[in-house]
Amino acid sequence: MIIKIIILILLALILISLGAGMFSLIKDRGETNRTVKFLTIRIVLSIALFVLLGISFMMGWIQPHGLMPPG
């Protein structure tokens, strides 16, 4: 259960970083490097999430399932 909370937190941080990048792009109009920093943070968080999902699957902490259960 804790791994699912961590995944949701990482997803929220990715969305916040994306929004902050968009806001700084509009506000600064390309005069500063803040947009690049926010988007770099988003990429790092996305890679961390991908690695966490892979490790969680390999360790058995999360299980994949289909959209429709067998039955």
C-alpha positions in Angstrom: 0.0 0.0 0.0 2.8 2.4 0.8 4.3 1.9 -2.7 1.1 3.0 -4.3 1.1 6.2 -2.2 4.7 6.9 -3.3 3.7 6.4 -6.9 0.8 8.8 -6.5 3.1 11.4 -4.9 5.6 11.1 -7.7 2.8 11.5 -10.3 1.6 14.6 -8.4 5.2 16.1 -8.3 5.6 15.4 -12.0 2.3 17.3 -12.8 3.3 20.2 -10.4 6.7 20.5 -12.1 5.1 20.5 -15.6 2.7 23.2 -14.5 5.5 25.3 -12.9 7.4 24.9 -16.2 4.5 26.1 -18.2 3.9 29.0 -15.8 7.5 30.1 -15.9 7.6 29.8 -19.7 4.6 32.2 -20.0 5.7 34.6 -17.3 9.5 34.9 -18.1 9.1 34.8 -21.9 12.4 33.0 -22.3 14.5 35.4 -20.3 15.6 33.0 -17.6 16.5 29.3 -17.3 13.7 28.5 -14.9 11.7 26.6 -17.5 14.6 24.3 -18.3 15.1 23.6 -14.6 11.5 22.7 -14.1 11.4 20.4 -17.1 14.7 18.8 -16.1 13.1 18.1 -12.7 10.1 16.6 -14.4 12.3 14.3 -16.5 14.3 13.1 -13.5 11.0 12.4 -11.6 9.6 10.5 -14.5 12.7 8.3 -14.8 12.6 7.7 -11.0 9.0 6.7 -11.3 9.7 4.3 -14.2 12.6 2.7 -12.2 10.4 2.5 -9.1 7.7 0.8 -11.1 10.2 -1.7 -12.5 11.7 -2.5 -9.1 8.3 -2.8 -7.5 7.1 -5.2 -10.1 10.3 -7.3 -9.8 10.1 -7.4 -6.0 6.4 -8.3 -6.1 5.2 -5.2 -4.4 2.8 -4.4 -7.2 1.0 -6.9 -9.5 -0.2 -6.1 -13.0 -3.8 -6.9 -13.9 -6.0 -6.7 -16.9 -8.9 -4.5 -17.4 -11.3 -7.3 -17.0 -10.7 -10.0 -14.4 -10.8 -13.6 -15.7 -14.1 -15.2 -15.0 
